[in-house]
Amino acid sequence: MALLTSEYRPPKFLRGSHVETIFPALTRRFRIKYNRSRIPTKDGDFLDLDWSRVGSRRLVIVTHGLEACSKDQYILGMVRAMNRAHFDCVAWNLRGCSGEPNLKIFTYHSGATYDLDEVVMHAIGLGAYREIYLIGFSLGGNLTLKFLGEPWKSVKSIKSAVAFSVPCDLEGCSIRLSQHDSQIYLKRFLRAFRRKVKMKAKQFPGLVNVDGLSKIKNFAEFDERFTAPMFGFKSAQDYWKKSSSLGFLKNIKTPSLLVSAKNDPFLSASCFPEKEVKRHKYLHGEFPEHGGHCGFSMFDSDGLNYAEKRAVRFITEGF
């Protein structure tokens, strides 16, 4: 559709990729009274969905990021914003992220759009909604855009979508997070990965080899050792290529908005597809200089940050 000039300007005292990323994660606090439902998956597992309803016929499906969940503050903030705009919301939890181990030996990966399809199909099947929208953050944004660019029948039921801080190119992000200034995030993710692998080793005795787990130092090593073979990919490179939304953007036929900050400490230059957006019929791109990763802080009287304001505007007004 267009490469947009962003209106986002961070507060003067809140500038810098790390402070813009970390400050809102530590200081924003919301409470949403969810109603949880559990749906079975086609492969014999389950997904936990957390609902916040206001009695609307319009539904927003919100997808969280890597090793997060429906209760992370950026998800709660978006749910609150969409509820205020008179949308029902469902924030679904990726496998193993809802507070209870999933049933399979594997959990999720960055391109596992089959689970998003299950959630959308469930929402359609309820028969309660005349309009369905998608919002995704980080890994959830990658899933959202990849899903829209794939031939799922359920995609036709999506009216529009917004994705924030999206690792469109997984290989590029793997390299970016290995750089010195982003090590703080890499180490946090690796700790979470190790815990999950050890949990699966206990859940499935003898089927998960944890030898050398503590020596894994980056995404490339982890994805080569665990992610790729667990999900049937030939290698980490094969996984990254097939799971990155970058290669699926050209197929999107749903009005969509991609918003990622140029100073995002997770994203490589390849995650800002300006050329693709300029000639795209359905995809808008907005790449502000500031915002950090899933940050976009604002201190307006309504309590909304820029991501929340932008999502509401795009979904309700289309620009």
SVG drawing of the C-alpha trace seen along z (x, -y; Angstrom):
<svg xmlns="http://www.w3.org/2000/svg" viewBox="-23 -16 53 59">
<polyline fill="none" stroke="black" stroke-width="0.4" points="0.0,0.0 2.5,-2.6 5.7,-3.4 4.3,-5.7 6.0,-8.5 5.6,-7.8 4.1,-10.2 5.8,-8.5 8.1,-10.6 9.4,-9.2 9.4,-11.2 12.6,-13.3 13.8,-11.6 13.2,-8.1 15.6,-7.8 17.9,-4.9 17.1,-1.4 17.5,0.3 15.7,-2.1 12.9,-2.3 12.6,1.5 13.1,2.2 11.4,-0.8 7.8,-0.1 8.2,3.6 9.1,2.8 6.8,-0.1 3.5,0.5 1.1,2.4 -2.4,3.6 -4.9,6.0 -7.3,7.8 -9.9,10.2 -9.6,13.0 -11.9,16.0 -9.8,18.9 -10.9,21.6 -8.9,24.6 -9.2,25.9 -7.8,29.1 -5.5,29.1 -5.6,31.5 -2.5,33.2 -3.8,34.1 -2.4,31.1 -4.1,28.1 -4.1,24.3 -5.1,22.0 -7.1,18.9 -7.7,15.9 -10.8,13.9 -11.7,10.3 -15.2,9.6 -17.2,6.4 -20.2,7.8 -18.9,6.9 -19.5,8.6 -15.9,7.7 -13.0,9.8 -9.3,9.1 -6.9,12.1 -3.7,11.0 -0.4,13.1 2.5,12.7 6.2,12.9 9.0,15.3 8.7,16.9 6.0,14.5 2.3,15.1 -1.1,13.5 -0.3,11.9 2.7,9.9 2.2,6.2 2.3,5.3 -0.4,7.8 -2.6,6.6 -2.1,3.0 -3.3,3.9 -6.3,5.9 -7.3,3.0 -7.0,0.6 -9.1,2.7 -11.7,3.3 -12.0,-0.4 -12.5,-0.7 -15.4,1.8 -13.7,4.9 -13.8,8.3 -10.2,9.7 -8.7,13.2 -5.0,13.4 -3.9,16.9 -0.9,18.6 1.6,20.5 2.1,24.1 3.9,24.4 3.4,20.7 0.1,20.7 1.5,21.8 1.0,25.5 3.2,27.8 1.7,28.8 1.2,32.5 3.7,32.9 7.5,33.2 7.7,30.0 6.2,26.6 6.2,23.9 8.5,22.1 8.6,18.8 6.7,20.1 4.1,22.4 1.1,20.7 -0.9,23.9 -1.7,23.0 -2.9,19.5 -5.1,21.1 -6.6,23.3 -7.4,20.2 -8.9,18.3 -11.0,21.4 -12.2,21.7 -13.3,18.0 -15.1,18.4 -16.8,21.5 -18.3,19.7 -20.6,17.8 -20.5,14.8 -18.3,12.4 -19.0,10.6 -15.4,9.2 -12.1,10.7 -8.8,8.9 -5.2,9.9 -2.5,8.2 0.9,9.7 4.0,8.7 7.6,9.8 7.5,13.5 3.7,13.2 4.0,10.5 6.1,12.9 3.4,15.5 0.7,13.1 2.3,11.9 3.4,15.3 -0.1,16.7 -1.6,14.0 0.8,14.8 0.0,18.5 -3.0,20.3 -5.0,21.0 -8.7,20.9 -9.3,19.0 -7.2,16.0 -10.2,15.0 -12.1,14.2 -9.5,11.7 -10.6,8.1 -7.2,6.5 -4.1,7.0 -1.3,5.1 2.2,6.4 4.7,4.7 8.5,5.2 8.6,8.1 11.7,10.3 10.8,10.7 14.2,12.3 15.0,14.8 18.6,15.4 19.3,11.6 17.8,11.4 19.9,14.4 23.0,12.5 21.7,9.2 21.0,10.7 24.5,12.2 26.1,8.8 27.6,7.4 24.9,4.7 22.0,7.2 23.6,9.9 21.3,9.0 18.3,10.2 20.0,13.2 21.1,14.5 17.6,14.1 16.1,16.1 18.7,18.8 17.9,19.2 14.3,19.7 15.1,22.2 17.3,24.2 14.5,24.4 12.0,25.5 14.3,28.2 15.0,29.6 11.3,29.6 10.7,31.6 13.5,34.0 11.6,34.7 8.3,34.9 9.6,37.4 12.4,39.4 15.0,40.7 13.7,38.7 15.4,35.4 19.2,35.2 20.3,32.3 24.1,33.1 25.9,29.9 22.8,27.7 24.6,25.3 27.3,24.7 24.9,23.3 25.7,19.6 23.4,18.3 20.3,18.9 22.2,20.6 23.5,23.3 20.1,23.8 18.1,23.9 20.6,26.3 20.6,28.6 16.9,28.5 14.5,26.4 15.3,27.7 15.3,31.5 12.3,31.2 10.2,29.7 11.5,31.5 13.8,28.8 17.1,29.8 19.1,27.2 18.9,23.9 19.3,22.2 16.4,24.2 14.2,23.3 15.0,19.6 14.3,19.5 11.0,21.4 9.7,19.6 10.6,16.0 7.6,13.9 9.8,11.9 9.4,14.4 5.6,14.4 4.9,10.7 4.3,10.7 1.4,13.1 -0.5,11.0 -4.0,9.9 -5.3,8.6 -5.0,5.0 -2.1,5.0 0.3,2.7 3.8,3.5 5.3,1.2 9.0,1.7 11.4,-0.8 14.7,-1.4 16.4,-1.3 15.0,2.1 17.9,4.0 16.4,7.3 16.0,6.5 18.5,6.6 18.4,4.2 16.7,7.0 13.6,6.7 12.6,3.4 11.2,4.4 10.8,0.9 11.1,1.9 8.5,4.6 6.1,2.3 6.4,-0.5 5.1,1.6 2.6,3.7 -1.1,3.5 -2.2,4.4 0.7,3.9 1.6,0.6 5.0,0.2 5.8,-2.3 9.4,-2.4 9.9,-5.1 13.4,-6.0 12.5,-5.2 10.4,-2.8 12.7,0.0 11.3,3.5 7.6,3.6 8.1,0.3 6.6,-2.8 6.1,-4.6 3.8,-7.6 2.5,-9.4 -0.8,-10.8 -3.7,-11.2 -5.5,-8.2 -2.7,-5.8 -2.2,-4.3 1.2,-3.9 1.8,-4.4 1.4,-0.8 -2.1,-0.7 -3.2,-4.0 -1.8,-2.9 -3.5,0.5 -6.9,-1.0 -6.6,-3.6 -5.6,-1.2 -8.3,1.4 -11.1,-1.2 -10.1,-3.6 -7.9,-1.6 -4.8,-3.9"/>
</svg>
